[in-house]
Amino acid sequence: MNRRGFLKLLTSLLGLSALGAFLYPLFRYLTPGAATASAKPLTIPQSELPLDAVKDLLVKGTPAIIIHTKDKGYIALSRVCTHLGCLVNYDKARQIFICPCHSGTFDLEGNVISGPPPRPLPRYAVKVADGNIVIG
Ligand code: FES
């Protein structure tokens, strides 16, 4: 292979990899269902969450928390603050969620108590079936 042929081959390979680098994200953007279609509801055994227990989870890739309360049963909420997206922390003693970024607070059901968050924390549907807690 002469120098001209080598440069043509090299240019073609670089062009193909640049095209692939452009087309792959475009394909992923245009077919989001393919990535989420396999997302099943999250299931955890009831035995893992006794009364007053708290568990951090990932629900469809979003940090979340589930709490087993005496009065309200299972409550599953997103931990992503509705203000600017920081992760809220659960204060078990006060039974509230506190955002570390701007001190927004939420009650046990995710409703805003104080601070800048404009909306409640998103809540996930929870049901119990066959000894399992099904979330989302
Ligand atoms: S990000 Fe939570 S209060 Fe601002």
py3Dmol code that shows the C-alpha trace and the ligand (Angstrom):
import py3Dmol

protein = """\
ATOM      1  CA  MET A   1       0.000   0.000   0.000  1.00  0.00           C
ATOM      2  CA  ASN A   2       1.384   3.333  -0.977  1.00  0.00           C
ATOM      3  CA  ARG A   3       1.221   6.495   1.109  1.00  0.00           C
ATOM      4  CA  ARG A   4      -1.823   7.886  -0.735  1.00  0.00           C
ATOM      5  CA  GLY A   5      -3.776   4.640  -0.230  1.00  0.00           C
ATOM      6  CA  PHE A   6      -2.861   4.525   3.448  1.00  0.00           C
ATOM      7  CA  LEU A   7      -4.070   8.105   3.989  1.00  0.00           C
ATOM      8  CA  LYS A   8      -7.344   7.334   2.176  1.00  0.00           C
ATOM      9  CA  LEU A   9      -7.893   4.285   4.370  1.00  0.00           C
ATOM     10  CA  LEU A  10      -7.051   6.245   7.521  1.00  0.00           C
ATOM     11  CA  THR A  11      -9.419   9.078   6.502  1.00  0.00           C
ATOM     12  CA  SER A  12     -12.199   6.572   5.806  1.00  0.00           C
ATOM     13  CA  LEU A  13     -11.762   4.900   9.200  1.00  0.00           C
ATOM     14  CA  LEU A  14     -11.783   8.234  11.009  1.00  0.00           C
ATOM     15  CA  GLY A  15     -14.909   9.267   9.081  1.00  0.00           C
ATOM     16  CA  LEU A  16     -16.676   6.019   9.974  1.00  0.00           C
ATOM     17  CA  SER A  17     -15.865   6.349  13.669  1.00  0.00           C
ATOM     18  CA  ALA A  18     -17.039   9.984  13.662  1.00  0.00           C
ATOM     19  CA  LEU A  19     -20.275   8.903  11.977  1.00  0.00           C
ATOM     20  CA  GLY A  20     -20.755   6.169  14.575  1.00  0.00           C
ATOM     21  CA  ALA A  21     -20.087   8.611  17.396  1.00  0.00           C
ATOM     22  CA  PHE A  22     -22.846  10.824  15.977  1.00  0.00           C
ATOM     23  CA  LEU A  23     -25.380   8.131  15.063  1.00  0.00           C
ATOM     24  CA  TYR A  24     -25.270   6.079  18.274  1.00  0.00           C
ATOM     25  CA  PRO A  25     -26.485   8.892  20.592  1.00  0.00           C
ATOM     26  CA  LEU A  26     -29.046   9.871  17.954  1.00  0.00           C
ATOM     27  CA  PHE A  27     -30.334   6.280  17.871  1.00  0.00           C
ATOM     28  CA  ARG A  28     -30.512   6.159  21.699  1.00  0.00           C
ATOM     29  CA  TYR A  29     -32.385   9.472  21.722  1.00  0.00           C
ATOM     30  CA  LEU A  30     -34.883   8.346  19.102  1.00  0.00           C
ATOM     31  CA  THR A  31     -35.543   4.964  20.759  1.00  0.00           C
ATOM     32  CA  PRO A  32     -35.872   5.689  24.493  1.00  0.00           C
ATOM     33  CA  GLY A  33     -38.489   2.945  24.797  1.00  0.00           C
ATOM     34  CA  ALA A  34     -35.896   0.307  24.106  1.00  0.00           C
ATOM     35  CA  ALA A  35     -34.000   1.313  27.230  1.00  0.00           C
ATOM     36  CA  THR A  36     -37.040   1.612  29.500  1.00  0.00           C
ATOM     37  CA  ALA A  37     -39.192  -1.199  28.137  1.00  0.00           C
ATOM     38  CA  SER A  38     -37.305  -3.703  30.241  1.00  0.00           C
ATOM     39  CA  ALA A  39     -37.706  -1.588  33.405  1.00  0.00           C
ATOM     40  CA  LYS A  40     -39.896  -3.724  35.630  1.00  0.00           C
ATOM     41  CA  PRO A  41     -41.412  -2.531  38.894  1.00  0.00           C
ATOM     42  CA  LEU A  42     -39.012  -2.908  41.768  1.00  0.00           C
ATOM     43  CA  THR A  43     -39.864  -5.736  44.165  1.00  0.00           C
ATOM     44  CA  ILE A  44     -38.505  -6.277  47.653  1.00  0.00           C
ATOM     45  CA  PRO A  45     -39.594  -8.887  50.196  1.00  0.00           C
ATOM     46  CA  GLN A  46     -41.796  -7.526  52.985  1.00  0.00           C
ATOM     47  CA  SER A  47     -39.450  -9.173  55.474  1.00  0.00           C
ATOM     48  CA  GLU A  48     -36.744  -6.661  54.464  1.00  0.00           C
ATOM     49  CA  LEU A  49     -38.864  -3.722  55.599  1.00  0.00           C
ATOM     50  CA  PRO A  50     -40.320  -4.225  59.075  1.00  0.00           C
ATOM     51  CA  LEU A  51     -42.335  -1.488  60.772  1.00  0.00           C
ATOM     52  CA  ASP A  52     -40.421   1.827  61.066  1.00  0.00           C
ATOM     53  CA  ALA A  53     -37.734   0.601  58.689  1.00  0.00           C
ATOM     54  CA  VAL A  54     -36.324   2.851  55.980  1.00  0.00           C
ATOM     55  CA  LYS A  55     -34.592   1.680  52.818  1.00  0.00           C
ATOM     56  CA  ASP A  56     -32.837   3.565  50.050  1.00  0.00           C
ATOM     57  CA  LEU A  57     -33.662   2.359  46.560  1.00  0.00           C
ATOM     58  CA  LEU A  58     -33.174   3.093  42.901  1.00  0.00           C
ATOM     59  CA  VAL A  59     -36.529   3.230  41.115  1.00  0.00           C
ATOM     60  CA  LYS A  60     -35.976   3.214  37.357  1.00  0.00           C
ATOM     61  CA  GLY A  61     -32.613   4.830  37.925  1.00  0.00           C
ATOM     62  CA  THR A  62     -33.875   7.518  40.302  1.00  0.00           C
ATOM     63  CA  PRO A  63     -32.703   7.585  43.932  1.00  0.00           C
ATOM     64  CA  ALA A  64     -35.715   6.886  46.113  1.00  0.00           C
ATOM     65  CA  ILE A  65     -36.630   5.873  49.615  1.00  0.00           C
ATOM     66  CA  ILE A  66     -39.297   3.632  51.078  1.00  0.00           C
ATOM     67  CA  ILE A  67     -40.551   3.895  54.622  1.00  0.00           C
ATOM     68  CA  HIS A  68     -42.801   1.490  56.488  1.00  0.00           C
ATOM     69  CA  THR A  69     -45.018   3.524  58.791  1.00  0.00           C
ATOM     70  CA  LYS A  70     -47.586   2.333  61.284  1.00  0.00           C
ATOM     71  CA  ASP A  71     -50.255   4.837  60.190  1.00  0.00           C
ATOM     72  CA  LYS A  72     -49.705   5.141  56.447  1.00  0.00           C
ATOM     73  CA  GLY A  73     -48.193   1.803  55.509  1.00  0.00           C
ATOM     74  CA  TYR A  74     -45.480   1.872  52.863  1.00  0.00           C
ATOM     75  CA  ILE A  75     -44.510   5.231  51.421  1.00  0.00           C
ATOM     76  CA  ALA A  76     -42.091   5.379  48.491  1.00  0.00           C
ATOM     77  CA  LEU A  77     -40.781   8.758  47.375  1.00  0.00           C
ATOM     78  CA  SER A  78     -38.175  10.093  45.021  1.00  0.00           C
ATOM     79  CA  ARG A  79     -35.207  11.562  46.895  1.00  0.00           C
ATOM     80  CA  VAL A  80     -34.664  14.166  44.178  1.00  0.00           C
ATOM     81  CA  CYS A  81     -35.574  17.599  45.507  1.00  0.00           C
ATOM     82  CA  THR A  82     -38.051  19.462  43.304  1.00  0.00           C
ATOM     83  CA  HIS A  83     -36.101  22.702  43.689  1.00  0.00           C
ATOM     84  CA  LEU A  84     -32.757  22.081  42.011  1.00  0.00           C
ATOM     85  CA  GLY A  85     -32.402  18.331  42.203  1.00  0.00           C
ATOM     86  CA  CYS A  86     -30.261  17.684  45.278  1.00  0.00           C
ATOM     87  CA  LEU A  87     -30.914  14.426  47.137  1.00  0.00           C
ATOM     88  CA  VAL A  88     -33.030  14.871  50.255  1.00  0.00           C
ATOM     89  CA  ASN A  89     -32.190  13.009  53.462  1.00  0.00           C
ATOM     90  CA  TYR A  90     -34.693  11.445  55.824  1.00  0.00           C
ATOM     91  CA  ASP A  91     -34.639  12.647  59.424  1.00  0.00           C
ATOM     92  CA  LYS A  92     -36.153   9.666  61.218  1.00  0.00           C
ATOM     93  CA  ALA A  93     -36.500  11.413  64.584  1.00  0.00           C
ATOM     94  CA  ARG A  94     -38.507  14.302  63.113  1.00  0.00           C
ATOM     95  CA  GLN A  95     -40.089  12.213  60.326  1.00  0.00           C
ATOM     96  CA  ILE A  96     -39.306  14.774  57.652  1.00  0.00           C
ATOM     97  CA  PHE A  97     -37.078  14.990  54.588  1.00  0.00           C
ATOM     98  CA  ILE A  98     -34.454  17.719  54.552  1.00  0.00           C
ATOM     99  CA  CYS A  99     -32.694  18.979  51.465  1.00  0.00           C
ATOM    100  CA  PRO A 100     -29.028  19.732  52.233  1.00  0.00           C
ATOM    101  CA  CYS A 101     -28.712  22.342  49.481  1.00  0.00           C
ATOM    102  CA  HIS A 102     -31.217  25.057  50.452  1.00  0.00           C
ATOM    103  CA  SER A 103     -32.885  23.559  53.528  1.00  0.00           C
ATOM    104  CA  GLY A 104     -36.154  22.678  51.853  1.00  0.00           C
ATOM    105  CA  THR A 105     -38.217  20.346  54.016  1.00  0.00           C
ATOM    106  CA  PHE A 106     -40.903  17.809  53.119  1.00  0.00           C
ATOM    107  CA  ASP A 107     -43.290  15.853  55.269  1.00  0.00           C
ATOM    108  CA  LEU A 108     -43.543  12.080  55.364  1.00  0.00           C
ATOM    109  CA  GLU A 109     -45.801  12.071  52.307  1.00  0.00           C
ATOM    110  CA  GLY A 110     -43.458  14.318  50.337  1.00  0.00           C
ATOM    111  CA  ASN A 111     -45.443  17.550  50.715  1.00  0.00           C
ATOM    112  CA  VAL A 112     -43.414  20.742  50.978  1.00  0.00           C
ATOM    113  CA  ILE A 113     -43.232  22.058  54.549  1.00  0.00           C
ATOM    114  CA  SER A 114     -40.800  24.912  54.037  1.00  0.00           C
ATOM    115  CA  GLY A 115     -38.120  26.316  51.779  1.00  0.00           C
ATOM    116  CA  PRO A 116     -37.878  26.887  48.042  1.00  0.00           C
ATOM    117  CA  PRO A 117     -39.087  23.555  46.571  1.00  0.00           C
ATOM    118  CA  PRO A 118     -42.054  24.344  44.304  1.00  0.00           C
ATOM    119  CA  ARG A 119     -43.654  20.896  44.341  1.00  0.00           C
ATOM    120  CA  PRO A 120     -43.934  17.797  46.537  1.00  0.00           C
ATOM    121  CA  LEU A 121     -41.491  14.938  46.114  1.00  0.00           C
ATOM    122  CA  PRO A 122     -42.738  12.528  43.444  1.00  0.00           C
ATOM    123  CA  ARG A 123     -44.427   9.546  45.046  1.00  0.00           C
ATOM    124  CA  TYR A 124     -44.328   6.001  43.696  1.00  0.00           C
ATOM    125  CA  ALA A 125     -47.229   3.601  43.744  1.00  0.00           C
ATOM    126  CA  VAL A 126     -46.720   0.782  46.229  1.00  0.00           C
ATOM    127  CA  LYS A 127     -48.639  -2.452  46.496  1.00  0.00           C
ATOM    128  CA  VAL A 128     -48.158  -5.655  48.403  1.00  0.00           C
ATOM    129  CA  ALA A 129     -48.494  -8.965  46.618  1.00  0.00           C
ATOM    130  CA  ASP A 130     -47.430 -12.460  47.713  1.00  0.00           C
ATOM    131  CA  GLY A 131     -45.251 -11.192  50.541  1.00  0.00           C
ATOM    132  CA  ASN A 132     -43.464  -8.693  48.324  1.00  0.00           C
ATOM    133  CA  ILE A 133     -43.581  -4.932  48.134  1.00  0.00           C
ATOM    134  CA  VAL A 134     -43.934  -3.785  44.516  1.00  0.00           C
ATOM    135  CA  ILE A 135     -42.791  -0.225  43.843  1.00  0.00           C
ATOM    136  CA  GLY A 136     -43.383   1.853  40.740  1.00  0.00           C
TER     137      GLY A 136
END
"""
ligand_1 = """\
4
FES
S -32.264 21.838 45.854
Fe -33.502 21.247 47.512
S -34.061 23.089 48.433
Fe -32.865 23.707 46.767
"""
view = py3Dmol.view(width=600, height=400)
view.addModel(protein, "pdb")
view.setStyle({"model": 0}, {"cartoon": {"style": "trace"}})
view.addModel(ligand_1, "xyz")
view.setStyle({"model": 1}, {"stick": {}})
view.zoomTo()
view.show()
